[in-house]
C-alpha cells in the first residue's frame, strides 16, 4: 500500500485538534470532505483511527500509533521537497541553524575556506523549533541546545554552557554570587518548564505554576522584558544571557543544576558527504566562539 501523504496531513490535523470542525478550518477544506478522507485512510490501513460521538473525538490505539509515526514521515517528505528544490536553484548550499548565544562563525568560515564553491547560509532557530527545522529540511545541520526531541536526529555533543538566573535589578537574590535552584521556587518561571526540569521538580512548584500561568513570551527578548518588569524569572545558558545583556536585568549563576549542553544535530541516516564533513570540521574547531567568549569544544 502506498501511503497518501495528503491524507496523513489531514489525519494529523484532526489528531491534534481532536475536533473535525476545527481541523477542517485549519486545513481550509469542508468538514464533510475531511471526514471522507479520514474514512478512506481508515479503509486503506484497515483500522479505525478515531472514536467519535456527539460530544468528543478521541484516538484509538491504531490512531495513537499513527500519530506517533506520521509527523516524522511528513517532516521527512517536506525535507525532501526542500532539498530537491534547493538543488535546482544554483550553487550547492549548506544551511546551518544556530540557537541564540551560539556563534557559528568559526565553523562556517572554515567550511567556506575548505569549499570555496559552496554557499553556506545560517538560520537562527528557537527553543520551540530547533528540532523541527532540521527534520523538515529548513536547515541541513544545526547547533542545538538540549533538551531537544531526539527522534529522527543524530547528535554530536560540542560543549557545556553553565546556566544563570536572569533577575530584575533590585530582586532579593540579585546581589548573590550564586544561588541554588530551590531559591527560585517562589518565583514565576517565564519559560517552558521543560527547559528547566530541575525547577519543575521542586516541592509545590507544579501547583503554583498552574495557578500563575506565565505570560505569552516566545522569544528571549520578550521574556527579558517581563523579567525587567518584575513579572518573573528565566534560567538561561550563560552565553545566551551574555548575548542579551541589559542594564535592568542581572545574571546570577545557579550552582546546583547541570550546564546546558550544545550539540550539532542533523537528520539521522542522511548520507550527504558535505554534511558529514561539516560535522567533523565544526567538532574540531578549537574554542568555538560563544557570545564573545571562548568555550572549549
LOTOR-58635 format. One record per residue (C-alpha): x, y negated, z negated; residue number from 1; residue in three letters. Coordinates in nm, 2 decimals, padded with zeros to 4 digits, always signed. Layout:
# residues N
R      X      Y      Z   k   r
R      X      Y      Z NUM ALA
...
//
This chain:
# residues 297
R      X      Y      Z   k   r
R +00.00 +00.00 +00.00   1 UNK
R +00.13 -00.35 +00.09   2 UNK
R +00.07 -00.60 -00.19   3 UNK
R -00.11 -00.91 -00.08   4 UNK
R +00.07 -01.20 -00.24   5 UNK
R -00.22 -01.44 -00.19   6 UNK
R -00.45 -01.21 -00.39   7 UNK
R -00.18 -01.17 -00.66   8 UNK
R -00.17 -01.56 -00.69   9 UNK
R -00.54 -01.56 -00.73  10 UNK
R -00.52 -01.29 -01.00  11 UNK
R -00.25 -01.47 -01.20  12 UNK
R -00.46 -01.79 -01.19  13 UNK
R -00.76 -01.60 -01.34  14 UNK
R -00.55 -01.41 -01.59  15 UNK
R -00.40 -01.74 -01.72  16 UNK
R -00.73 -01.92 -01.75  17 UNK
R -00.95 -01.61 -01.83  18 UNK
R -01.22 -01.81 -01.66  19 UNK
R -01.32 -01.76 -01.29  20 UNK
R -01.46 -02.11 -01.26  21 UNK
R -01.15 -02.29 -01.39  22 UNK
R -00.92 -02.07 -01.18  23 UNK
R -01.12 -02.14 -00.87  24 UNK
R -01.10 -02.51 -00.93  25 UNK
R -00.72 -02.48 -00.98  26 UNK
R -00.69 -02.29 -00.66  27 UNK
R -00.92 -02.52 -00.47  28 UNK
R -01.15 -02.24 -00.35  29 UNK
R -01.51 -02.14 -00.42  30 UNK
R -01.57 -01.92 -00.71  31 UNK
R -01.76 -01.65 -00.51  32 UNK
R -01.46 -01.63 -00.28  33 UNK
R -01.23 -01.59 -00.57  34 UNK
R -01.45 -01.31 -00.72  35 UNK
R -01.45 -01.13 -00.39  36 UNK
R -01.07 -01.15 -00.36  37 UNK
R -01.03 -01.01 -00.71  38 UNK
R -01.27 -00.72 -00.64  39 UNK
R -01.07 -00.65 -00.32  40 UNK
R -00.74 -00.65 -00.52  41 UNK
R -00.90 -00.41 -00.78  42 UNK
R -01.00 -00.18 -00.49  43 UNK
R -00.65 -00.18 -00.35  44 UNK
R -00.50 -00.09 -00.69  45 UNK
R -00.78 +00.15 -00.77  46 UNK
R -00.81 -00.01 -01.12  47 UNK
R -01.03 -00.26 -01.29  48 UNK
R -00.83 -00.57 -01.38  49 UNK
R -01.09 -00.77 -01.58  50 UNK
R -01.38 -00.71 -01.81  51 UNK
R -01.65 -00.98 -01.76  52 UNK
R -01.97 -01.06 -01.93  53 UNK
R -02.17 -01.39 -01.96  54 UNK
R -01.95 -01.52 -02.24  55 UNK
R -01.60 -01.41 -02.16  56 UNK
R -01.34 -01.27 -01.93  57 UNK
R -01.06 -01.05 -02.06  58 UNK
R -00.78 -00.84 -01.91  59 UNK
R -00.80 -00.47 -01.91  60 UNK
R -00.49 -00.26 -01.98  61 UNK
R -00.43 -00.24 -01.60  62 UNK
R -00.47 -00.62 -01.58  63 UNK
R -00.22 -00.68 -01.86  64 UNK
R +00.03 -00.46 -01.68  65 UNK
R -00.02 -00.65 -01.36  66 UNK
R +00.01 -00.98 -01.54  67 UNK
R +00.34 -00.87 -01.67  68 UNK
R +00.47 -00.77 -01.33  69 UNK
R +00.31 -01.02 -01.09  70 UNK
R +00.48 -01.35 -01.19  71 UNK
R +00.83 -01.23 -01.13  72 UNK
R +00.72 -01.09 -00.79  73 UNK
R +00.56 -01.41 -00.69  74 UNK
R +00.87 -01.61 -00.81  75 UNK
R +01.09 -01.38 -00.60  76 UNK
R +00.88 -01.43 -00.29  77 UNK
R +00.89 -01.81 -00.34  78 UNK
R +01.27 -01.80 -00.39  79 UNK
R +01.30 -01.60 -00.06  80 UNK
R +01.09 -01.86 +00.12  81 UNK
R +01.30 -02.15 -00.02  82 UNK
R +01.64 -01.98 +00.06  83 UNK
R +01.54 -01.89 +00.42  84 UNK
R +01.41 -02.25 +00.47  85 UNK
R +01.73 -02.40 +00.34  86 UNK
R +01.94 -02.17 +00.56  87 UNK
R +01.79 -02.34 +00.87  88 UNK
R +01.85 -02.70 +00.75  89 UNK
R +02.22 -02.74 +00.84  90 UNK
R +02.53 -02.66 +00.64  91 UNK
R +02.53 -02.38 +00.38  92 UNK
R +02.41 -02.51 +00.04  93 UNK
R +02.47 -02.41 -00.31  94 UNK
R +02.22 -02.57 -00.56  95 UNK
R +02.33 -02.59 -00.92  96 UNK
R +02.10 -02.66 -01.21  97 UNK
R +02.20 -02.81 -01.54  98 UNK
R +02.04 -02.89 -01.88  99 UNK
R +02.08 -03.24 -02.03 100 UNK
R +02.41 -03.29 -02.20 101 UNK
R +02.59 -03.03 -01.99 102 UNK
R +02.82 -03.20 -01.74 103 UNK
R +02.89 -02.97 -01.44 104 UNK
R +03.13 -03.20 -01.26 105 UNK
R +03.45 -02.99 -01.31 106 UNK
R +03.29 -02.67 -01.18 107 UNK
R +03.12 -02.84 -00.89 108 UNK
R +03.43 -03.03 -00.79 109 UNK
R +03.64 -02.71 -00.80 110 UNK
R +03.39 -02.53 -00.57 111 UNK
R +03.38 -02.82 -00.32 112 UNK
R +03.76 -02.82 -00.31 113 UNK
R +03.77 -02.45 -00.25 114 UNK
R +03.49 -02.45 +00.01 115 UNK
R +03.51 -02.79 +00.20 116 UNK
R +03.23 -02.70 +00.43 117 UNK
R +02.99 -02.60 +00.15 118 UNK
R +02.72 -02.85 +00.04 119 UNK
R +02.69 -02.83 -00.34 120 UNK
R +02.39 -03.00 -00.49 121 UNK
R +02.29 -03.05 -00.85 122 UNK
R +01.94 -03.05 -01.01 123 UNK
R +01.85 -03.15 -01.37 124 UNK
R +01.63 -02.90 -01.55 125 UNK
R +01.45 -02.89 -01.88 126 UNK
R +01.36 -02.65 -02.17 127 UNK
R +01.03 -02.56 -02.00 128 UNK
R +01.16 -02.49 -01.65 129 UNK
R +01.53 -02.38 -01.68 130 UNK
R +01.45 -02.02 -01.61 131 UNK
R +01.17 -02.08 -01.36 132 UNK
R +01.38 -02.29 -01.13 133 UNK
R +01.63 -02.01 -01.09 134 UNK
R +01.36 -01.74 -01.04 135 UNK
R +01.16 -01.94 -00.78 136 UNK
R +01.47 -02.04 -00.58 137 UNK
R +01.48 -02.41 -00.65 138 UNK
R +01.84 -02.36 -00.77 139 UNK
R +02.08 -02.08 -00.70 140 UNK
R +02.26 -02.09 -01.03 141 UNK
R +02.20 -02.29 -01.35 142 UNK
R +02.37 -02.39 -01.67 143 UNK
R +02.10 -02.30 -01.92 144 UNK
R +02.07 -02.33 -02.30 145 UNK
R +01.95 -02.03 -02.50 146 UNK
R +01.69 -01.93 -02.59 147 UNK
R +01.56 -01.86 -02.24 148 UNK
R +01.33 -01.60 -02.09 149 UNK
R +01.58 -01.34 -01.97 150 UNK
R +01.36 -01.13 -01.75 151 UNK
R +01.49 -01.13 -01.39 152 UNK
R +01.80 -01.33 -01.49 153 UNK
R +02.17 -01.24 -01.51 154 UNK
R +02.35 -01.44 -01.78 155 UNK
R +02.72 -01.52 -01.84 156 UNK
R +02.80 -01.69 -02.17 157 UNK
R +03.02 -02.00 -02.15 158 UNK
R +03.04 -02.18 -02.48 159 UNK
R +02.86 -02.26 -02.81 160 UNK
R +02.73 -02.61 -02.89 161 UNK
R +02.67 -02.70 -03.26 162 UNK
R +02.32 -02.83 -03.34 163 UNK
R +02.23 -03.15 -03.52 164 UNK
R +01.91 -03.30 -03.65 165 UNK
R +01.80 -03.63 -03.49 166 UNK
R +01.65 -03.85 -03.76 167 UNK
R +01.53 -04.21 -03.77 168 UNK
R +01.76 -04.47 -03.92 169 UNK
R +01.66 -04.50 -04.29 170 UNK
R +01.55 -04.14 -04.32 171 UNK
R +01.61 -03.98 -04.66 172 UNK
R +01.87 -03.75 -04.50 173 UNK
R +02.03 -03.99 -04.26 174 UNK
R +02.34 -04.05 -04.47 175 UNK
R +02.42 -03.69 -04.53 176 UNK
R +02.74 -03.53 -04.39 177 UNK
R +02.55 -03.22 -04.31 178 UNK
R +02.22 -03.06 -04.41 179 UNK
R +02.06 -02.71 -04.43 180 UNK
R +01.76 -02.63 -04.21 181 UNK
R +01.54 -02.59 -04.52 182 UNK
R +01.58 -02.96 -04.59 183 UNK
R +01.37 -03.02 -04.27 184 UNK
R +01.09 -02.80 -04.39 185 UNK
R +00.88 -03.10 -04.50 186 UNK
R +00.92 -03.27 -04.16 187 UNK
R +00.71 -03.26 -03.84 188 UNK
R +00.91 -03.09 -03.56 189 UNK
R +00.86 -03.28 -03.23 190 UNK
R +00.96 -02.99 -03.01 191 UNK
R +00.86 -02.64 -02.93 192 UNK
R +00.94 -02.44 -03.24 193 UNK
R +01.07 -02.15 -03.03 194 UNK
R +01.37 -02.38 -02.96 195 UNK
R +01.44 -02.38 -03.34 196 UNK
R +01.32 -02.04 -03.46 197 UNK
R +01.51 -02.09 -03.79 198 UNK
R +01.27 -02.38 -03.87 199 UNK
R +00.96 -02.18 -03.79 200 UNK
R +01.08 -01.91 -04.04 201 UNK
R +01.08 -02.15 -04.33 202 UNK
R +00.82 -02.07 -04.60 203 UNK
R +00.50 -02.25 -04.55 204 UNK
R +00.60 -02.42 -04.23 205 UNK
R +00.36 -02.23 -04.00 206 UNK
R +00.06 -02.37 -04.18 207 UNK
R +00.18 -02.72 -04.19 208 UNK
R +00.27 -02.71 -03.82 209 UNK
R -00.08 -02.61 -03.74 210 UNK
R -00.22 -02.90 -03.94 211 UNK
R +00.01 -03.16 -03.80 212 UNK
R +00.02 -03.10 -03.42 213 UNK
R +00.31 -03.27 -03.26 214 UNK
R +00.25 -03.55 -03.01 215 UNK
R +00.29 -03.47 -02.64 216 UNK
R +00.66 -03.52 -02.55 217 UNK
R +00.81 -03.33 -02.25 218 UNK
R +01.15 -03.50 -02.23 219 UNK
R +01.43 -03.56 -02.47 220 UNK
R +01.38 -03.94 -02.42 221 UNK
R +01.02 -03.91 -02.52 222 UNK
R +01.10 -03.70 -02.83 223 UNK
R +01.36 -03.95 -02.94 224 UNK
R +01.11 -04.24 -02.91 225 UNK
R +00.89 -04.05 -03.16 226 UNK
R +01.19 -03.98 -03.38 227 UNK
R +01.28 -04.35 -03.39 228 UNK
R +00.92 -04.44 -03.47 229 UNK
R +00.93 -04.21 -03.78 230 UNK
R +00.69 -03.95 -03.63 231 UNK
R +00.91 -03.65 -03.69 232 UNK
R +01.25 -03.49 -03.62 233 UNK
R +01.41 -03.28 -03.35 234 UNK
R +01.70 -03.04 -03.36 235 UNK
R +01.93 -03.07 -03.06 236 UNK
R +02.26 -02.94 -02.94 237 UNK
R +02.53 -03.19 -03.03 238 UNK
R +02.63 -03.26 -02.67 239 UNK
R +02.27 -03.34 -02.58 240 UNK
R +02.23 -03.56 -02.88 241 UNK
R +02.55 -03.75 -02.79 242 UNK
R +02.44 -03.79 -02.44 243 UNK
R +02.12 -03.97 -02.56 244 UNK
R +02.29 -04.18 -02.83 245 UNK
R +02.08 -04.47 -02.95 246 UNK
R +02.11 -04.72 -03.24 247 UNK
R +01.78 -04.64 -03.41 248 UNK
R +01.85 -04.26 -03.43 249 UNK
R +02.12 -04.08 -03.63 250 UNK
R +02.25 -03.73 -03.58 251 UNK
R +02.32 -03.51 -03.89 252 UNK
R +02.48 -03.16 -03.84 253 UNK
R +02.27 -02.87 -03.95 254 UNK
R +02.52 -02.64 -04.12 255 UNK
R +02.34 -02.31 -04.17 256 UNK
R +02.20 -02.24 -03.82 257 UNK
R +02.38 -02.08 -03.52 258 UNK
R +02.50 -02.31 -03.25 259 UNK
R +02.32 -02.34 -02.92 260 UNK
R +02.48 -02.12 -02.65 261 UNK
R +02.52 -02.24 -02.30 262 UNK
R +02.52 -01.98 -02.02 263 UNK
R +02.53 -01.95 -01.65 264 UNK
R +02.21 -01.80 -01.51 265 UNK
R +02.12 -01.66 -01.17 266 UNK
R +01.87 -01.42 -01.02 267 UNK
R +01.96 -01.07 -01.12 268 UNK
R +02.06 -00.84 -00.83 269 UNK
R +02.11 -01.12 -00.58 270 UNK
R +02.42 -01.02 -00.37 271 UNK
R +02.54 -01.35 -00.24 272 UNK
R +02.93 -01.38 -00.24 273 UNK
R +02.92 -01.76 -00.28 274 UNK
R +02.71 -01.73 -00.59 275 UNK
R +02.95 -01.48 -00.74 276 UNK
R +03.24 -01.70 -00.65 277 UNK
R +03.09 -02.00 -00.83 278 UNK
R +03.01 -01.80 -01.14 279 UNK
R +03.37 -01.68 -01.17 280 UNK
R +03.50 -02.03 -01.09 281 UNK
R +03.28 -02.20 -01.35 282 UNK
R +03.37 -01.94 -01.61 283 UNK
R +03.74 -02.01 -01.56 284 UNK
R +03.73 -02.39 -01.56 285 UNK
R +03.91 -02.48 -01.88 286 UNK
R +03.73 -02.72 -02.12 287 UNK
R +03.40 -02.78 -01.95 288 UNK
R +03.32 -03.15 -01.99 289 UNK
R +03.01 -03.18 -02.20 290 UNK
R +02.87 -03.53 -02.26 291 UNK
R +03.22 -03.66 -02.25 292 UNK
R +03.38 -03.41 -02.49 293 UNK
R +03.60 -03.11 -02.43 294 UNK
R +03.44 -02.78 -02.53 295 UNK
R +03.63 -02.45 -02.50 296 UNK
R +03.49 -02.21 -02.24 297 UNK
//
